[in-house]
Amino acid sequence: MTLQQLKYVIAIVKYGSITEAAKRLFISQPSLSNAVKDIEEELDIIIFARSAKGITLTTDGNEFLSYARQVTEQFELMQQRYTGKKPSRQLCCISTQHYAFAVNAFVNVLSALDTDEYEFTLRETRTYEIIEDVKNFHSEIGILYLSEFNEKVITKILSENHLVFNHLFTADPHVFISSAHPLARHASITLEDLDEYPCLAFEQGEYNSFYFSEEILSTAPHKKIIHVSDRATLFNLLIGLNGYTICTGVLNRNLNGDNIISLPLKTYEKMNVGWIQNEKANLSMTALSYIEELKKQTDMYSNG
């Protein structure tokens, strides 16, 4: 087994198929397939399960990928230390529900980087896809919340997929509305106050379960509800239609401006916001830096 073979496996996972990885690596598909086969025979494991739909990592493959990433990263650090070789392009992928603090932490990590090259991905996406991303090592970290309502279901799914939830902060639910909204001068808001206004919620695709909703109190009845897929559209509709959405209440004026405000929602519910990782994963230094930045951001809000 060679370092190059480890890099081949990492590339296959990154690009989603042997065909695409071979194209990006400028080698033939049979050569890449044979390299993987050689590792599997040497270690007596199956790294990729093959089917008509493509390839997926096996349980052994997930564990092998974690070690492969750790070995290649440590090798590059050693090269940099003793040969003065320029560090390779840094890679990191984060999947998250639609949180301003997650974006702000991402901005701060990138701003502090001392490197000429990097390739990072920040996916604001659906709850189920966050879990799938981290399960399949497409993302190192996923950010989502637990509540009294969804905790048993989400925790069971995480456990079945060998994922670990790490607490960041506990949020009292708030409502995002336009600064020009008729309720904007209220000190706090009830669901009854919002009854005549459109509720905005992030759509969850085919996994459109109340348990996967980004908005707490998802089972509460609404006269008007609009499903959206991105934060910019949601904010535009908050302003244009006097709509509202229920969330953690964490806003960032540098990213969101002054047109959106956050008001406390009168409820006993809480949002336990945290990050998930695969229990077999060894996080990169960039991912660890991102977690530290998340803690700084959320400690600031948790402390008022």
C-alpha positions in Angstrom: 0.0 0.0 0.0 1.4 3.4 -1.0 0.6 7.0 -0.2 -0.5 7.5 -3.8 -3.1 4.7 -3.4 -4.4 6.4 -0.3 -4.8 9.7 -2.3 -6.7 7.7 -5.0 -9.3 6.5 -2.5 -9.7 10.0 -1.1 -10.2 11.4 -4.6 -12.8 8.8 -5.5 -14.9 9.8 -2.4 -14.4 13.5 -3.2 -15.5 13.2 -6.8 -18.2 10.7 -6.3 -17.2 8.0 -8.8 -14.1 6.2 -10.1 -14.8 7.6 -13.6 -14.8 11.2 -12.5 -11.8 10.7 -10.1 -9.8 9.1 -13.0 -10.6 12.1 -15.2 -9.5 14.6 -12.5 -6.4 12.7 -11.7 -5.5 12.2 -15.4 -5.1 8.4 -15.2 -7.1 5.6 -16.8 -10.2 4.2 -15.1 -8.8 0.7 -15.1 -5.6 1.9 -13.4 -7.6 3.6 -10.6 -9.9 0.6 -10.2 -6.9 -1.8 -9.9 -5.2 0.5 -7.3 -8.3 0.2 -5.1 -8.5 -3.5 -5.7 -4.9 -3.9 -4.7 -5.5 -2.2 -1.3 -8.7 -4.3 -0.7 -6.8 -7.5 -1.4 -3.8 -6.5 0.7 -5.9 -5.5 3.7 -8.7 -8.1 3.1 -11.4 -5.5 3.2 -14.0 -4.1 0.8 -13.7 -0.3 0.5 -16.4 0.4 -2.0 -19.7 -1.4 -2.5 -20.5 -1.5 -6.2 -24.0 -1.5 -7.7 -25.9 -0.4 -10.8 -26.4 3.0 -9.1 -22.6 3.5 -8.6 -20.3 3.1 -5.6 -20.7 3.8 -1.9 -18.3 3.4 1.0 -18.7 0.3 3.1 -18.3 0.3 6.9 -14.7 -0.8 6.5 -14.3 1.8 3.7 -15.5 4.6 6.0 -12.9 3.7 8.6 -10.2 3.3 6.0 -11.0 6.7 4.6 -10.6 8.3 8.0 -7.1 6.8 8.4 -6.1 7.7 4.8 -7.0 11.3 5.3 -5.0 11.4 8.6 -1.9 9.8 7.0 -1.9 12.0 4.0 -2.4 15.2 6.1 0.4 14.2 8.4 2.7 13.4 5.5 2.2 16.8 4.0 2.9 18.5 7.4 6.1 16.5 7.6 7.1 17.6 4.1 6.4 21.2 4.9 8.4 21.0 8.2 11.6 19.4 6.8 11.7 20.4 3.1 10.1 23.9 3.2 7.7 22.6 0.6 4.7 24.8 0.0 1.6 23.4 1.7 -0.9 21.8 -0.6 -4.3 23.3 -1.2 -6.4 23.1 1.9 -9.7 21.3 1.7 -12.7 21.4 4.0 -16.4 20.9 3.6 -19.1 22.0 6.1 -22.9 21.2 5.8 -25.3 23.3 7.9 -28.8 24.4 8.4 -29.4 28.1 7.5 -27.5 29.9 10.3 -25.9 33.3 10.1 -23.3 32.3 12.8 -22.2 29.3 10.7 -21.5 31.7 7.8 -19.8 34.2 10.0 -17.5 31.6 11.5 -16.6 30.4 8.0 -15.7 33.9 7.0 -13.5 34.4 10.0 -11.6 31.1 9.5 -10.9 31.9 5.9 -9.8 35.4 6.7 -7.3 34.1 9.2 -5.8 31.5 6.8 -2.1 32.0 5.9 -2.1 30.1 2.6 -2.1 30.9 -1.0 -4.5 28.2 -2.0 -7.6 26.5 -0.6 -10.8 24.8 -1.7 -13.6 25.0 0.9 -17.3 24.2 0.6 -20.1 25.6 2.8 -23.4 23.9 2.1 -26.5 25.4 3.5 -28.8 22.5 2.9 -31.6 20.2 4.1 -31.4 18.4 7.5 -31.4 14.9 6.0 -28.7 15.9 3.5 -26.5 17.3 6.3 -26.7 13.9 8.0 -26.0 12.1 4.8 -23.0 14.4 4.0 -21.4 13.7 7.3 -22.2 10.0 7.2 -20.6 9.6 3.8 -17.6 11.8 4.7 -18.6 14.4 2.0 -18.5 16.9 4.9 -16.4 16.8 8.0 -19.0 18.7 10.1 -22.7 19.2 10.0 -24.6 21.9 12.0 -28.2 21.3 13.1 -30.4 21.6 16.2 -32.3 19.2 18.5 -35.5 20.0 20.4 -37.8 18.1 22.8 -39.9 17.3 19.7 -37.3 16.0 17.3 -34.5 14.8 19.6 -35.5 11.1 19.9 -35.9 10.7 16.1 -32.8 12.7 15.1 -30.6 11.1 17.8 -31.7 7.6 16.7 -30.7 8.4 13.1 -27.4 9.8 14.2 -26.6 6.7 16.3 -27.6 4.3 13.5 -25.2 6.1 11.2 -22.3 6.3 13.7 -22.6 10.1 14.0 -22.0 12.1 17.2 -23.8 15.3 18.3 -21.7 17.9 20.1 -23.5 20.7 21.9 -22.8 24.4 21.0 -25.4 26.4 22.7 -29.0 26.5 23.8 -31.2 29.0 22.1 -34.6 30.5 23.1 -36.7 30.5 19.9 -37.0 33.9 18.2 -38.9 35.3 15.2 -37.2 37.0 12.3 -39.3 39.7 10.8 -38.8 42.9 8.7 -37.8 46.0 10.7 -40.9 47.6 9.0 -43.2 44.8 10.1 -46.4 45.9 12.0 -45.1 43.8 15.0 -41.6 45.2 14.9 -42.1 47.3 18.0 -43.3 44.4 20.2 -40.9 43.3 23.0 -41.9 39.7 22.3 -44.3 37.8 20.1 -46.7 34.9 20.4 -47.8 32.5 17.6 -51.3 34.1 17.9 -49.8 37.5 17.1 -48.4 36.0 13.9 -51.5 34.2 12.8 -52.4 36.5 9.9 -48.9 36.7 8.5 -47.1 34.2 6.1 -44.9 31.7 7.8 -41.6 31.1 5.9 -40.0 27.7 6.2 -37.0 25.9 4.5 -38.3 23.1 2.3 -36.9 19.6 3.0 -37.6 17.9 -0.3 -38.7 14.2 -0.2 -37.7 14.0 3.5 -40.3 16.7 4.4 -41.0 15.4 7.9 -41.8 17.6 10.9 -38.8 16.0 12.6 -36.4 17.4 9.9 -37.9 20.9 9.9 -35.4 23.7 10.5 -38.1 25.7 12.3 -39.0 24.7 15.8 -42.7 24.3 16.6 -43.1 22.8 13.1 -46.4 21.1 14.0 -48.1 24.4 14.9 -51.0 25.2 12.4 -50.4 28.1 10.0 -53.0 29.8 7.8 -50.3 30.8 5.3 -47.0 29.1 4.8 -44.4 29.5 2.1 -41.5 27.0 1.6 -38.2 28.3 0.3 -34.8 26.8 -0.5 -32.3 29.6 0.3 -31.8 32.3 2.9 -31.7 35.2 0.5 -35.2 34.3 -0.8 -36.5 33.9 2.7 -35.3 37.4 3.7 -36.7 39.0 0.6 -40.1 37.5 1.4 -39.8 38.5 5.0 -39.5 42.1 3.8 -41.9 42.0 0.8 -44.8 40.1 2.4 -44.4 40.9 6.1 -43.6 37.2 6.6 -41.8 35.6 9.5 -39.7 32.6 10.3 -38.9 30.9 13.7 -35.2 30.4 14.4 -32.4 30.7 17.0 -32.5 34.5 16.9 -28.8 34.9 16.0 -28.4 37.6 13.4 -25.3 39.2 12.0 -25.7 42.8 10.8 -22.6 42.6 8.7 -24.1 39.8 6.7 -27.9 40.5 7.0 -28.0 44.3 7.2 -30.6 46.2 9.3 -33.7 45.2 7.4 -34.3 42.1 9.5 -34.8 42.0 13.3 -35.1 39.3 15.8 -37.8 39.2 18.5 -38.3 36.6 21.3 -41.1 34.1 20.8 -43.1 33.3 23.8 -42.7 29.6 24.2 -41.2 27.0 26.6 -39.4 25.2 23.8 -35.6 25.4 23.5 -33.2 24.8 20.6 -30.1 22.7 21.3 -27.8 23.8 18.5 -24.7 21.7 17.8 -22.4 20.1 15.3 -22.2 16.5 14.2 -19.2 14.4 13.0 -18.7 10.8 12.0 -17.3 8.9 15.0 -14.7 7.4 12.8 -13.5 10.7 11.4 -10.2 12.4 12.3 -11.0 16.1 11.7 -8.7 18.3 9.7 -6.9 21.2 11.3 -9.2 23.5 9.3 -12.3 21.8 10.6 -11.0 22.0 14.1 -10.3 25.8 13.6 -13.9 26.1 12.3 -15.3 24.5 15.5 -13.3 26.8 17.7 -14.6 29.8 15.7 -18.2 28.4 16.0 -17.7 28.3 19.8 -16.5 31.9 19.8 -19.5 33.0 17.8 -22.1 31.1 19.8 -20.5 31.9 23.2 -20.9 35.6 22.3 -24.6 35.1 21.7 -25.1 32.7 24.6 -23.6 35.4 26.9 -26.1 37.9 25.5 
